[in-house]
């Protein structure tokens, strides 16, 4: 089984990673959660309790296909989540993909990981407030992939998932396009295309 890792921490934004993790799981990937400690539960913005599968210190890039960093309030209230940004650095250095959405993009910006990569976020001035030097690489788009890094803003969980699913080969070509049209555009024809592909 190919394993992807989802970072979990208090007040993470529930809605931002659900499409990606659910469809990765449905296409043969194992999703494991990573927190500061494996024996310390976290609670999402919605109050959902998650007990991490793995401690952050034990996560190694070579054991993973992808690290997903959801947004959350703690990215903007201090440096509590900086260790997750440093783990993202280790992944990128090892050429293992990292996907960051919403507040997590600000965390990566503070760590200097967006200075030399095309990226997006909620809005450009949100990242500018971090003092980072990557403003010239900001792209006003739903989601952006630059090499091993995927970024998106908080209102684009479907586009974020599209980039992840495509990057990992969960869906490709016309099937990826149909998946996106179904979940982003509510195109009923796309469902038939996905169903037809599944039957082939």
Secondary structure, 3 states (H helix, E strand, C coil): CEEEEEECCCCECHHHCHHHHHHHHHCCEEEEEEECCCCCCEECCCCCEECCCEEHHHCCHHHCCEEEECCEHHHHCCCCCHHHHHHHHHHHHCCCEEEEECHHHHHHHHCCCCCCCCECCCCHHHHHCCCCCCHHHECCCCEEEECCEEEECCCCHHHHHHHHHHHHCCCCHHHHHHHHHHHHHCCHHHHHHHHHHHHC
